[in-house]
Amino acid sequence: MADIEVRDSSNKSGIPVSFREALGAWAKIAALSFGGPAGQIALMHRVLVEDKKWISEARFLHALNYCMLLPGPEAQQLATYIGWLLHRTWGGIVAGTLFILPGAVVILLLSILYAGFNDLSIVQAIFFGIKAAVLAIVVQAVLRIGSRALTNNLMIAIAVAAFVAIFFFAVPFPLIVIAAALTGYVGGRINADLFSGSSGHGEAAPTEKDAIDIAAAAGKLDHTKPSIARAIRVLAICLVLWLGPVAVLIAWLGINNVFTQESLFFSKMAVVTFGGAYAVLAYVAQQAVSTYGWLAPGEMLDGLGMAETTPGPLIMVVQFVGFMGAYRNPGTLDPMLAGVLGAAITTWVTFVPCYLWIFLGGPYIEALRGNKSLSAALSAITAAIVGVVLNLAVWFGLHVAFSKVGEQTFGPLRLYVPVWNSVEIAAVILSAGALIAMLRFRVGVIPTLASCTLLGVAAFYAGL
């Protein structure tokens, strides 16, 4: 992993981007990566483009466009991609792993605290306020994604159809993604203008070349050139690392064991998580609650609160789901040990595929960026994601506002029916206040969560 040599325009001297220097930068980004993908991408831009000048504005945004084509957390994959550009495979592994490591450790500790001490009133009081803030955060996500994606009536229709399909008819999220992709692909070939402008970020204007651009001009990025032999090698290694443990669990413990179920379920999630964590969390929450019984409805909000208040991608909430599922179904193991193993398995199968997408697709993805049919398919998926995230907001909102929510089915139709005398007045007031703070006064995620937590503790002990 040879260093990339870069010329500083101010002193014309060579500045090596050493692996150690890159390691320090990735550690800093990992420790400060709060605020969801928008905040994380902004942080990487400031450190890598503005401060370090390792990657140009144009190349940074182009890499971000690449990562938006892929399932999984785009910010973590962007870090992996840039790390790979700088220092080959090990650079990508270190950048991507450091990005998730702090959050993984903190959420594991919080999960242990939550499972072991949730009966204590202080823990219940803390998460009472967090739930209200998380609802506001989800609503903000609906508005943010919708403003970008719903550029015309067709995009709005796709979003509405996706919401109706998942909320009222429980259509699986993967089928919604496939249907939206086919709609965009076919529709884009008929009228591409209807599907333009909502699938990604725009290209930046050319700027002064930086480390990676200069390295490319000097022929020092040979590892980014497509190679069939390399692709086969990457595919074989990553598939063994990803699916090998799953196969071992199936053979050893059987298909009905909780560890096997978690490895299979979250492996599937790793393939369909287009559009960021919010797009798939409704599906994860409903499956974890209704199908597998790993969580109670309100507990997914608790997990989201943990993920929102810790560094790293929001999809790390699945680690909490994996922990609680195994904790409640430990078999012959100690529940805490089972929970830790469940969290580890879930995290492994969720993030190993991210490295596969980057290392395998990196050399080829630039050519795909020029494909108009692919861009149209992504635009339709993004529009459908708005409907799915709206489903998440409504589903969570019901469980925040009411302590009891029933479910009735009429053939394929499913309805959520709240028990009206179970309304949580304090939670409704806190959620409304959090919404006003974030949407009207632009208060950040961390201050909103902190304020709601303190007010929630006060309301809980006041018996409100």
C-alpha positions as CSV (number, residue, x, y, z in Angstrom):
1,M,0.0,0.0,0.0
2,A,2.3,2.7,-1.2
3,D,1.6,6.2,-0.2
4,I,0.0,8.6,-2.6
5,E,2.3,11.6,-3.4
6,V,0.5,14.9,-3.7
7,R,1.8,18.3,-4.5
8,D,0.7,21.2,-2.3
9,S,0.0,24.3,-4.5
10,S,1.3,26.7,-1.9
11,N,4.8,25.3,-1.3
12,K,5.2,22.9,-4.3
13,S,6.6,20.3,-1.9
14,G,5.5,16.7,-1.9
15,I,3.1,15.8,0.8
16,P,2.7,12.0,1.4
17,V,-0.7,10.7,2.3
18,S,0.6,8.0,4.6
19,F,-1.5,5.1,5.8
20,R,-1.0,6.4,9.4
21,E,-2.1,9.9,8.5
22,A,-5.2,8.4,6.8
23,L,-5.9,6.3,9.9
24,G,-5.9,9.4,12.0
25,A,-8.4,11.1,9.7
26,W,-10.7,8.1,9.6
27,A,-10.6,7.9,13.4
28,K,-11.5,11.5,13.7
29,I,-14.4,11.2,11.2
30,A,-15.6,8.1,13.0
31,A,-15.7,9.8,16.4
32,L,-17.6,12.8,15.2
33,S,-20.0,11.2,12.7
34,F,-23.2,12.2,14.4
35,G,-26.3,13.6,12.7
36,G,-27.2,10.9,10.2
37,P,-25.8,10.6,6.6
38,A,-26.2,14.3,5.8
39,G,-24.0,15.3,8.8
40,Q,-21.6,12.5,8.2
41,I,-21.1,13.3,4.5
42,A,-20.7,17.0,5.4
43,L,-18.0,16.0,7.9
44,M,-16.1,13.9,5.4
45,H,-16.3,16.7,2.9
46,R,-14.8,19.2,5.4
47,V,-12.0,16.9,6.4
48,L,-11.1,15.2,3.1
49,V,-11.9,18.0,0.6
50,E,-11.4,21.2,2.5
51,D,-8.9,20.5,5.2
52,K,-6.7,17.6,3.9
53,K,-7.2,18.3,0.2
54,W,-6.9,14.6,-0.5
55,I,-9.9,14.4,-2.9
56,S,-11.3,17.1,-5.2
57,E,-14.9,18.4,-4.9
58,A,-15.8,16.9,-8.2
59,R,-14.4,13.5,-7.4
60,F,-15.9,13.5,-3.9
61,L,-19.4,14.1,-5.3
62,H,-18.9,11.6,-8.1
63,A,-17.9,9.0,-5.4
64,L,-21.0,9.9,-3.5
65,N,-23.1,9.3,-6.6
66,Y,-21.6,5.9,-6.9
67,C,-22.5,5.0,-3.3
68,M,-26.1,6.1,-3.8
69,L,-26.5,3.4,-6.4
70,L,-25.8,0.8,-3.8
71,P,-27.8,-0.8,-1.0
72,G,-26.5,0.0,2.5
73,P,-25.5,3.2,4.3
74,E,-24.1,5.6,1.7
75,A,-21.9,7.5,4.2
76,Q,-20.1,4.4,5.4
77,Q,-19.7,3.2,1.8
78,L,-18.4,6.6,0.8
79,A,-15.7,6.3,3.5
80,T,-14.9,2.8,2.3
81,Y,-14.7,4.0,-1.3
82,I,-12.3,6.9,-0.6
83,G,-10.2,4.7,1.7
84,W,-9.9,2.2,-1.1
85,L,-8.9,4.9,-3.6
86,L,-6.2,6.1,-1.3
87,H,-4.7,2.9,0.0
88,R,-6.3,0.0,-1.9
89,T,-8.3,-2.8,-0.2
90,W,-6.8,-2.3,3.3
91,G,-7.5,1.4,3.1
92,G,-11.1,0.7,2.4
93,I,-11.4,-1.9,5.1
94,V,-9.9,0.4,7.7
95,A,-12.0,3.5,6.7
96,G,-15.3,1.5,6.6
97,T,-14.7,-0.4,9.8
98,L,-13.6,2.6,11.8
99,F,-16.7,4.5,10.6
100,I,-19.0,1.9,12.3
101,L,-16.8,0.8,15.2
102,P,-17.5,3.6,17.8
103,G,-21.3,3.4,17.3
104,A,-21.2,-0.4,17.4
105,V,-19.5,-0.4,20.8
106,V,-21.7,2.2,22.3
107,I,-24.9,0.6,21.1
108,L,-23.8,-2.8,22.4
109,L,-23.2,-1.2,25.8
110,L,-26.6,0.6,25.7
111,S,-28.3,-2.6,24.6
112,I,-26.9,-4.4,27.6
113,L,-28.0,-1.6,29.9
114,Y,-31.5,-1.6,28.3
115,A,-32.0,-5.4,28.6
116,G,-30.6,-5.7,32.1
117,F,-32.0,-2.6,33.7
118,N,-35.1,-1.6,31.7
119,D,-37.3,-2.4,34.7
120,L,-35.6,0.5,36.5
121,S,-37.6,3.7,36.3
122,I,-34.6,5.9,35.3
123,V,-34.1,3.8,32.1
124,Q,-37.8,3.9,31.3
125,A,-37.8,7.7,31.9
126,I,-34.9,8.3,29.6
127,F,-36.3,6.3,26.7
128,F,-39.7,7.9,27.2
129,G,-38.3,11.3,26.1
130,I,-36.1,9.8,23.4
131,K,-39.1,8.2,21.6
132,A,-40.8,11.6,21.2
133,A,-37.6,13.1,19.7
134,V,-37.1,10.2,17.3
135,L,-40.6,10.6,15.9
136,A,-39.8,14.2,15.0
137,I,-36.5,13.1,13.4
138,V,-38.4,10.5,11.3
139,V,-41.0,13.1,10.2
140,Q,-38.1,15.5,9.2
141,A,-36.6,12.7,7.1
142,V,-39.9,12.3,5.2
143,L,-40.0,16.0,4.4
144,R,-36.3,16.1,3.5
145,I,-36.4,13.0,1.2
146,G,-39.8,14.1,-0.3
147,S,-38.6,17.6,-1.2
148,R,-35.8,16.0,-3.2
149,A,-37.5,13.1,-4.8
150,L,-41.1,14.1,-5.6
151,T,-40.4,16.4,-8.5
152,N,-43.6,15.8,-10.4
153,N,-47.0,14.1,-10.2
154,L,-45.7,10.8,-11.4
155,M,-43.1,10.7,-8.6
156,I,-45.9,11.6,-6.1
157,A,-48.1,8.8,-7.4
158,I,-45.2,6.3,-7.0
159,A,-44.7,7.5,-3.4
160,V,-48.5,7.2,-2.6
161,A,-48.7,3.7,-4.1
162,A,-45.7,2.6,-2.0
163,F,-47.2,3.9,1.2
164,V,-50.6,2.3,0.5
165,A,-48.9,-1.0,-0.4
166,I,-46.8,-1.3,2.7
167,F,-49.1,0.4,5.3
168,F,-52.4,-1.1,4.4
169,F,-51.5,-4.3,2.6
170,A,-48.2,-5.2,4.2
171,V,-46.5,-5.7,0.9
172,P,-42.8,-6.6,1.6
173,F,-40.3,-3.8,1.1
174,P,-38.2,-5.8,-1.4
175,L,-41.2,-6.2,-3.7
176,I,-41.8,-2.4,-3.5
177,V,-38.2,-1.7,-4.5
178,I,-38.4,-4.1,-7.4
179,A,-41.7,-2.7,-8.7
180,A,-40.5,0.8,-8.4
181,A,-37.2,-0.1,-10.3
182,L,-39.1,-1.7,-13.1
183,T,-41.5,1.2,-13.3
184,G,-38.6,3.6,-13.6
185,Y,-36.6,1.5,-16.0
186,V,-39.5,1.0,-18.4
187,G,-40.9,4.6,-18.0
188,G,-37.4,6.1,-18.5
189,R,-37.2,4.4,-21.9
190,I,-40.5,6.0,-22.8
191,N,-40.0,9.5,-21.3
192,A,-36.7,9.9,-19.4
193,D,-37.6,13.5,-18.5
194,L,-40.3,12.3,-16.0
195,F,-37.7,10.4,-14.0
196,S,-34.8,12.9,-14.0
197,G,-33.5,14.9,-11.1
198,S,-34.3,12.8,-8.1
199,S,-31.9,9.9,-8.0
200,G,-28.7,11.4,-6.7
201,H,-26.5,14.4,-6.3
202,G,-25.4,16.7,-9.0
203,E,-21.9,16.8,-10.5
204,A,-19.6,19.4,-9.2
205,A,-17.7,21.8,-11.5
206,P,-14.1,20.9,-12.2
207,T,-11.7,22.1,-9.5
208,E,-8.0,22.1,-8.8
209,K,-6.7,18.5,-8.8
210,D,-5.9,17.0,-5.4
211,A,-4.2,13.9,-4.1
212,I,-6.3,11.2,-5.8
213,D,-6.6,13.1,-9.1
214,I,-2.9,13.7,-9.2
215,A,-2.2,10.0,-8.4
216,A,-4.6,9.0,-11.2
217,A,-2.8,11.3,-13.6
218,A,0.5,9.7,-12.6
219,G,-0.8,6.2,-13.1
220,K,-0.8,5.3,-9.4
221,L,-4.3,4.0,-9.3
222,D,-3.9,0.7,-11.1
223,H,-6.0,-1.0,-8.5
224,T,-9.1,0.9,-9.7
225,K,-8.9,-0.6,-13.2
226,P,-11.5,-3.3,-14.0
227,S,-10.1,-6.8,-14.0
228,I,-12.1,-10.0,-14.4
229,A,-9.6,-12.0,-12.4
230,R,-9.7,-9.4,-9.6
231,A,-13.5,-9.3,-9.7
232,I,-13.7,-13.1,-9.3
233,R,-11.3,-13.0,-6.4
234,V,-13.1,-10.2,-4.6
235,L,-16.5,-11.9,-5.1
236,A,-15.2,-15.3,-3.8
237,I,-13.6,-13.8,-0.7
238,C,-16.4,-11.5,0.3
239,L,-19.1,-14.1,-0.3
240,V,-17.3,-16.6,1.9
241,L,-16.9,-14.0,4.6
242,W,-20.5,-12.9,4.4
243,L,-22.4,-16.2,3.7
244,G,-19.9,-18.7,5.2
245,P,-21.0,-18.0,8.8
246,V,-24.6,-18.1,7.7
247,A,-24.1,-21.6,6.2
248,V,-22.3,-22.8,9.4
249,L,-25.2,-21.6,11.5
250,I,-27.8,-23.3,9.4
251,A,-25.8,-26.6,9.4
252,W,-25.0,-26.4,13.2
253,L,-28.1,-24.9,14.7
254,G,-30.9,-25.4,12.2
255,I,-33.1,-23.0,10.3
256,N,-35.3,-22.1,13.3
257,N,-32.6,-21.0,15.7
258,V,-32.6,-17.3,16.5
259,F,-29.0,-16.8,15.4
260,T,-29.8,-18.5,12.0
261,Q,-32.9,-16.4,11.6
262,E,-31.1,-13.2,12.3
263,S,-28.2,-14.0,10.0
264,L,-30.7,-14.8,7.1
265,F,-33.0,-11.9,7.8
266,F,-30.3,-9.2,8.0
267,S,-28.4,-10.7,5.1
268,K,-31.6,-10.1,3.0
269,M,-31.8,-6.5,4.4
270,A,-28.2,-5.9,3.3
271,V,-29.3,-6.4,-0.3
272,V,-32.4,-4.2,-0.3
273,T,-31.5,-1.2,1.8
274,F,-31.6,1.3,-1.0
275,G,-32.2,4.9,0.1
276,G,-30.7,4.8,3.6
277,A,-31.7,3.4,6.9
278,Y,-35.1,5.1,7.2
279,A,-36.3,3.5,4.0
280,V,-36.0,-0.1,5.5
281,L,-36.5,0.5,9.2
282,A,-40.3,0.2,8.9
283,Y,-39.9,-3.2,7.3
284,V,-37.3,-4.3,9.9
285,A,-39.5,-3.0,12.8
286,Q,-42.6,-4.7,11.5
287,Q,-40.8,-8.0,10.9
288,A,-39.0,-7.9,14.3
289,V,-42.2,-7.2,16.1
290,S,-44.9,-9.1,14.2
291,T,-43.1,-12.0,12.5
292,Y,-40.3,-12.9,14.9
293,G,-41.3,-11.4,18.2
294,W,-37.8,-10.1,18.9
295,L,-39.1,-6.6,20.0
296,A,-42.2,-5.0,21.4
297,P,-43.5,-2.1,19.1
298,G,-42.2,0.7,21.3
299,E,-38.7,-0.9,21.6
300,M,-37.8,-0.1,18.0
301,L,-38.1,3.5,18.9
302,D,-35.8,3.0,21.8
303,G,-33.2,1.4,19.5
304,L,-33.6,4.3,17.0
305,G,-32.9,6.7,19.9
306,M,-29.7,4.8,20.7
307,A,-28.6,5.0,17.0
308,E,-29.5,8.7,16.7
309,T,-27.4,9.6,19.7
310,T,-24.3,7.6,18.8
311,P,-21.8,8.1,16.0
312,G,-22.0,6.0,12.9
313,P,-24.7,5.0,10.4
314,L,-28.3,4.9,11.7
315,I,-28.7,1.4,10.3
316,M,-26.6,0.3,13.4
317,V,-30.1,0.1,15.1
318,V,-30.2,-3.4,13.7
319,Q,-27.5,-4.4,16.2
320,F,-30.0,-3.5,19.0
321,V,-32.6,-5.7,17.2
322,G,-30.2,-8.6,16.9
323,F,-29.2,-8.2,20.6
324,M,-32.8,-8.2,21.9
325,G,-33.9,-11.0,19.7
326,A,-31.2,-13.3,20.9
327,Y,-31.5,-12.1,24.5
328,R,-35.1,-13.2,24.6
329,N,-34.4,-16.5,22.8
330,P,-31.1,-17.6,24.4
331,G,-31.6,-21.3,24.3
332,T,-29.1,-22.9,26.6
333,L,-26.9,-19.8,26.7
334,D,-26.8,-17.0,29.3
335,P,-29.2,-14.3,27.9
336,M,-26.6,-11.6,28.0
337,L,-24.0,-13.7,26.1
338,A,-26.7,-14.7,23.6
339,G,-27.5,-11.0,23.1
340,V,-23.9,-10.1,22.5
341,L,-23.6,-13.0,20.0
342,G,-26.8,-11.9,18.3
343,A,-25.6,-8.3,18.0
344,A,-22.2,-9.5,16.5
345,I,-23.9,-11.8,13.9
346,T,-26.3,-9.0,12.9
347,T,-23.6,-6.4,12.5
348,W,-21.4,-8.8,10.5
349,V,-24.0,-9.8,7.9
350,T,-25.2,-6.2,7.7
351,F,-21.9,-4.6,6.9
352,V,-19.7,-7.2,5.2
353,P,-21.8,-6.8,2.0
354,C,-20.9,-3.1,2.0
355,Y,-17.3,-4.0,1.3
356,L,-18.4,-6.4,-1.5
357,W,-20.3,-3.7,-3.3
358,I,-17.4,-1.2,-3.1
359,F,-14.5,-3.5,-3.9
360,L,-16.4,-5.4,-6.7
361,G,-18.3,-2.6,-8.2
362,G,-15.9,0.3,-7.8
363,P,-14.0,-0.1,-11.0
364,Y,-17.2,-0.5,-13.1
365,I,-19.6,1.9,-11.5
366,E,-18.5,5.0,-13.4
367,A,-19.6,3.5,-16.6
368,L,-23.0,2.7,-15.1
369,R,-23.4,6.3,-14.1
370,G,-24.0,7.3,-17.7
371,N,-26.8,4.8,-18.1
372,K,-30.1,6.8,-18.4
373,S,-32.3,3.8,-17.8
374,L,-30.5,3.0,-14.6
375,S,-30.9,6.6,-13.4
376,A,-34.6,6.5,-14.1
377,A,-35.0,3.3,-12.1
378,L,-33.1,4.9,-9.2
379,S,-35.4,7.9,-9.4
380,A,-38.5,5.7,-9.1
381,I,-37.0,3.8,-6.2
382,T,-36.2,7.1,-4.4
383,A,-39.9,8.2,-4.9
384,A,-41.1,4.9,-3.5
385,I,-38.8,5.3,-0.5
386,V,-40.7,8.5,0.5
387,G,-43.9,6.4,0.8
388,V,-42.0,3.8,2.8
389,V,-40.6,6.4,5.2
390,L,-44.0,8.0,5.6
391,N,-45.2,4.5,6.6
392,L,-42.4,4.4,9.2
393,A,-43.5,7.9,10.6
394,V,-47.2,6.9,10.9
395,W,-46.4,3.5,12.4
396,F,-44.0,5.0,15.0
397,G,-46.3,8.0,15.6
398,L,-49.2,5.7,16.6
399,H,-46.9,3.8,19.1
400,V,-45.6,7.0,20.6
401,A,-49.0,8.6,21.0
402,F,-50.8,5.5,22.3
403,S,-49.5,2.9,24.7
404,K,-51.9,0.3,23.1
405,V,-52.3,-0.1,19.3
406,G,-54.3,-3.0,17.9
407,E,-54.3,-4.5,14.4
408,Q,-57.3,-5.7,12.4
409,T,-57.3,-7.4,9.0
410,F,-60.0,-7.6,6.4
411,G,-58.7,-10.0,3.8
412,P,-55.5,-8.5,2.4
413,L,-56.3,-5.1,4.1
414,R,-54.6,-4.4,7.4
415,L,-55.5,-1.5,9.7
416,Y,-53.8,-0.2,12.9
417,V,-56.4,0.7,15.5
418,P,-55.2,2.7,18.5
419,V,-56.9,2.3,21.9
420,W,-58.0,5.9,22.4
421,N,-58.0,5.9,26.2
422,S,-54.3,4.8,26.1
423,V,-53.2,8.2,24.7
424,E,-49.8,9.4,26.0
425,I,-50.5,13.2,26.5
426,A,-46.9,14.0,27.6
427,A,-45.4,12.1,24.6
428,V,-47.7,13.9,22.2
429,I,-46.6,17.3,23.6
430,L,-42.9,16.4,23.6
431,S,-43.2,15.1,20.0
432,A,-45.0,18.3,18.9
433,G,-42.3,20.4,20.6
434,A,-39.5,18.4,19.0
435,L,-41.1,18.9,15.6
436,I,-41.4,22.7,16.0
437,A,-37.8,22.9,17.3
438,M,-36.4,20.9,14.3
439,L,-38.6,22.2,11.5
440,R,-39.3,25.8,12.5
441,F,-36.1,26.7,14.4
442,R,-33.7,24.3,12.7
443,V,-32.5,22.8,16.1
444,G,-30.1,20.0,15.6
445,V,-30.6,16.3,16.3
446,I,-28.4,16.1,19.4
447,P,-29.9,19.2,21.2
448,T,-33.4,18.0,20.4
449,L,-32.7,14.5,21.7
450,A,-31.0,15.9,24.8
451,S,-33.9,18.3,25.6
452,C,-36.6,15.7,25.0
453,T,-34.7,13.2,27.2
454,L,-34.5,15.7,30.1
455,L,-38.2,16.8,29.7
456,G,-39.2,13.1,29.3
457,V,-37.5,12.2,32.6
458,A,-39.3,15.1,34.3
459,A,-42.7,14.1,32.8
460,F,-42.2,10.4,33.7
461,Y,-41.4,11.1,37.4
462,A,-44.3,13.7,37.5
463,G,-46.6,10.9,36.4
464,L,-47.8,12.8,33.3
